[in-house]
């Protein structure tokens, strides 16, 4: 009986391991397209990892870093004890491939500072000011981490006490200051919409962007208490939380502080609304009613009939859409990241597209294969006409098509230097139009083809910053002579997004009065006309996002208006808009100021920003080349443990251990990583661990793992339920005892394996593995003895506990398997609240096993998700099976089709009840299975745009499902293939529990039986 139970347990465990093939094995990739040759340079306070070829560009960036260090050190009263790592990438496409930061890097991520090594990891951008600001922002985070790690009673865990708006807001305040037209626009919008959040709202509601609101809060707080409040308030919040720190440091409750902040916003901005319009010029053209909440970068075709714009209308991605300018009707989706699996991202944040002069084609920029590529599509059909990268220009944006149709001009980034480049569309060759340290962005052709207008920082860089930032002026270039003329318009303001009409009028957006409005510059008369006077502003997602477009004849103007929580596209006729002639030198940033409170305190940040050009910095001689050292060290250690002690007068003292430890090691660039986990749960036999090494330096990643994993299972033989009467020898002699034995079986998996992976794109990869695994068994019977108290005749009942002993049982022999496999994986799915709602997933895998058994496995798993505006329809087809000589060997176990993650409704069925369902054991298990599932998924509670019922906390999906599956074994010679399908249908409710796991209670109706509904529970996301 004991041997049979041990064999049964071994079968169950083998089954468990077999089903690991169905664990989470999808996920999108982070491809490494480029092998970066990093070099190391030391400055006074930084250890810089870079691959810039231009030493002067590197010197410039490090001068910025040292300036920021001096400013932040003065405010935060903290000094780095070691040189801080700074990893620079030449552009954003390279940055997206970084190994220094785990997880994917999206288009909107400007930089990252991680706390384990305090590394600042960032790309250089299309302008000096963007790079300068991102560097200053991330270095604030470096100081924040350093203060917490080296502080008294603080550590990395203290970050959990800090709300995100406080962390990111401080980084914005210290790198931008109090004068910021973009954040002020957000705050005016909050006041106008009567939606100024409390500080508690900022902590719990993701709708309030932490960067903007956090910056406004710190501006208010420091204006009230002075910049000396920054460090004590930040550190106290890290220790005790924001509510306690408010009382301890400020002497007021968080609620009172919140009310003071809200009042300061309202009292400052409401007077600025007088005389201004609450509604923008023209009519709403694209909004949530006919598109999405985010509608940006409109581009009108030269013939004035169509507009292509970017929108998240589909909810799950930002795509290009074509609409009719006359009616506003959306005609089609021109390009979709979800459908186009060969691209990684659309460049939607700071780039628009351009029409061909005949209004038939449209060109735009994508991220693909580790660089930017220009895509040209047929505008009406969406068919890709051409797609190519630019030779020697890895990063570029904002294309503009020449009126003769032969060339496109873009702003590009090469080795950290932004310039303008002209592309010959026939040969794909590029010609550099500018070559200097200034930024040149957002070029636009005049309709005579002789000039371009563009945005540049050349005046500000030459004459000095304004409020700590280089500002952008407009300029024109004569394409024949290459002569550049700076337009003397609104000095010290950000003048962006120029577009031309054929009447020689240049339209642009400026924040010259603190608001972001549209202006028309009549090139012939040099007159400037203000066309809008909006309380919030004309703006895309960032101030660099193109926001306006005008038709060739100047009869229609489309622009993005930010109001409430939406970016709507307005349609207006320039001649019927406001025609206020303004002075080209009239600049007033009052409306761009964030409410400063009383400003009674010490103002260090803003005064330093005002005089930042005067802060001394380093020279090129202060940069010292160093040899690259991996600096491989422990990044993280976590876990815990304990000891349990049991004492018996008869059998002595026994102990048990429980706990574990997790450790992460890596080098400074993240190329080599070691993950280790050690665990103990009981006796020494229950010690397990796993070590995984990964190398991600090259395009093909590889690794190796070593593991010893024990699985334990205990049971009581039914014949021993009432105990055994035995004679037990003790120190006081033999006594009669009642023994209640139980058996513990341990299944040991010892494995060594190698793995490799090559990612073709963000959505497609090839995996390979090779290894050896040994499966072993140990069974122990634990005898628990109690003094036998006579109950008359041969009957006894259990008395006082005497103790226990252990005896090792004979088990089935273990076995070893060599394996090698390969898998092709694709995943472009978009996850909803509890499961994927759009896109596809597939995995095709083949593994060969040799050793004590010889067989092979085949896995085919394909899933497709269809989204229909308010609900989803999903289908899955799955086959997994063992094939070959030993496919049906008993020791390998069986695969059960009634697993509730495969076919629901049969999880409570015992072997004895199978006949009531018209089933046999061979119908529900085998060495092969095939499964088909269909579900209708309705987002029930969650975000308003996605769900039936709005909820900021409870995220759920209602699901109606149909499952069918069958299992079988190898068909022997002369046998027939006759598996029996097992089916069920039902409903479930998937609940996302705070992002930790997904809970799925379900009611299923087995279709094999006339019995009623059964209840079950799954703890996995939807397939």
ABEGO torsion letter per residue (X at the ends): XAAAAAAAAAAAAAAAAAAAAABBABEBBBBBABBBBBBBBBBAABBBBBABABAAAAAAAAAAAAAAAAAAAAAAGBBBABBBBBBBBABAAAAAABAABBEBBBAABAEBBBAAAGBBBBBBBABAAAAAAAAAAAAAAAAAAAAAAABBGBBAAAAAABBAAAAAAAAAAAAAEABBAAAAAAAAAAAAAGABBBAAAAAABAABBAAAAAAAAAAAAAAAAEAAAAAAAAAAAAAAEAAAAAAAAAGBBAAAAAAAAAAAAAAAAAAAABGBBABBBEBBABBAAABBABBBGBBBBAAGABBBBBBAAAGABBBBBBBBAAAGBBABBABBAAABAABABBBAAABBBBBBAAGABBBBBBBBGGBBBBBBBBAAAGBBABBBBBBGBABBBGBBBBAAGABBBBBBBBGGBBBBBBBBAAAGBBBBABBBABBBBGBBBBAAGABBBBBBAAAAAAAEBBGGBBBBBBBBBBAAAGBBBBBBBGBGBBBBGBBBBAAGBBBBBBAAAGBBBBBBBBAAAGBBBBABBBABEBBBABAABBABBBBAAGABBBBBBBBEABBBBBBBBAAABBBBBBBAABBBAAAABBBAEAGABBBAAAAAAAAAAABBBBBAAABBBBBBBAGBBBABBBEBBBBBBBBBAAAEBBBBBBEBBBBBBBBAAGABBBBBBBBBBEBAAABBBBBBBBBAABABBBBBBBBBBBBBBBBBBAAAAAEBBBBBBBAAEBBBBBBBBBBBBBBBBBBBBBBBBBBABAABBBBBBBBBBBBBBBBBBBBBBBBBBBAEEABBBBBBBAEBBBBBBBBBBBBBBBBBBBBBBBBABBBBAABBABEBBBBBBBBBBBEABBBBBBBBBBBBBBBBGABBBBBBBBBBBBBEAAAABAAAEBBBAABAAABBGAAABBAAAAAAAGBBAAAABEABBBBBBBBBBBBABEBAAABABBBAABBBBBBBBBBBBBBBBBBBBGBBBBBBBBBBBEBBBBBBBGGABBBBBBBBBBAABABBBBBBBBABBBX
